[in-house]
Amino acid sequence: MVAIASFSFVKLFFIPNEGREALIRVGNSPIQRVSLKMDRRINLEGEKGRVVIEVKEGRVRVVESSCFQKICVTTGWINKPGQNIICLPNKVLVTIEGNESSKIDAVSY
């Protein structure tokens, strides 16, 4: 008697859940919605002074801030929906917008 082994392989392909836009707020007011597809630098005036935001290669970060601790600067790059950079002294909030979950694109056997 010959045993036949049967294997089935499943491979899932995911659509990346990277955000496409960032919303920049100062206080309660939305200041600007920026596409992450175009590289640029944005200069803002926060509550306590200047904040410089950089968009590059689908990511965003705070480059400079007039705040004392610079937590917003050390946060570094963000690029996924739901991620935030917050500068409390300047009341600046940068939020990546988009679909927060990965979607299955295809299944193969």
C-alpha positions in Angstrom: 0.0 0.0 0.0 1.3 3.4 -0.9 0.5 6.5 1.2 -0.1 9.7 -0.6 0.7 12.9 1.2 -1.4 15.9 0.4 -0.2 19.4 1.2 -2.0 22.6 0.6 -0.3 25.9 0.9 -2.0 29.1 1.7 -0.3 32.4 1.0 -1.9 35.7 2.0 -1.1 39.0 0.3 -1.7 42.1 2.3 -2.4 45.6 1.1 0.0 47.8 3.0 -1.8 49.9 5.7 0.4 53.0 5.2 -1.4 56.3 5.5 -1.7 58.6 2.5 -2.3 61.9 4.3 -1.3 63.6 7.5 -3.6 66.0 9.3 -1.8 68.9 11.2 -3.6 70.7 14.0 -2.6 73.6 16.2 -4.9 73.6 19.3 -8.4 72.5 18.2 -8.1 73.9 14.7 -7.0 71.8 11.7 -4.3 73.8 10.0 -3.4 71.6 7.0 -3.9 68.2 5.4 -0.8 67.1 3.5 -0.2 64.2 1.1 2.6 61.9 2.1 3.4 61.4 -1.6 5.0 64.8 -2.0 8.2 65.7 -0.1 8.1 69.1 1.6 8.9 71.1 4.8 6.1 72.9 6.7 6.8 75.8 9.1 4.2 76.5 11.7 3.7 78.8 14.7 2.6 76.9 17.7 1.4 78.3 21.1 5.1 78.7 22.3 6.9 79.2 19.0 8.1 77.6 15.8 7.6 74.0 14.7 9.1 72.6 11.5 7.5 69.4 10.0 9.1 67.4 7.2 7.3 65.0 4.8 9.6 62.7 2.9 9.2 59.3 1.2 5.7 58.6 2.5 6.6 59.5 6.1 6.3 62.6 8.4 8.3 63.9 11.4 8.9 67.0 13.4 12.4 68.3 12.6 12.5 71.3 14.9 10.5 72.7 17.8 10.8 75.6 20.2 9.6 73.4 23.1 12.0 72.5 25.9 12.0 68.7 26.0 11.8 68.0 22.2 9.7 64.8 22.7 8.0 65.6 19.4 11.4 65.7 17.6 12.6 62.4 19.2 9.4 60.6 18.2 10.9 60.3 14.7 9.2 59.2 11.6 5.6 58.0 11.4 3.8 56.5 8.4 1.0 54.3 9.6 -2.7 55.3 10.1 -3.4 56.2 13.7 0.1 57.2 14.6 0.6 60.6 16.1 3.3 63.1 16.9 2.3 65.5 19.7 4.0 68.7 20.9 2.1 69.6 24.1 3.8 73.0 24.7 3.1 74.2 21.2 -0.3 72.3 21.0 0.7 70.8 17.7 -0.7 67.4 16.7 0.3 65.5 13.5 -1.9 62.4 12.8 -1.6 59.9 9.9 -5.0 59.3 8.4 -6.1 56.3 6.4 -7.4 52.8 6.9 -6.1 51.4 10.2 -6.2 47.7 9.3 -4.6 45.7 6.6 -6.9 44.1 4.1 -6.4 40.7 2.5 -5.8 41.2 -1.2 -5.5 37.6 -2.4 -5.4 34.0 -1.3 -3.7 31.3 -3.3 -3.5 27.5 -2.8 
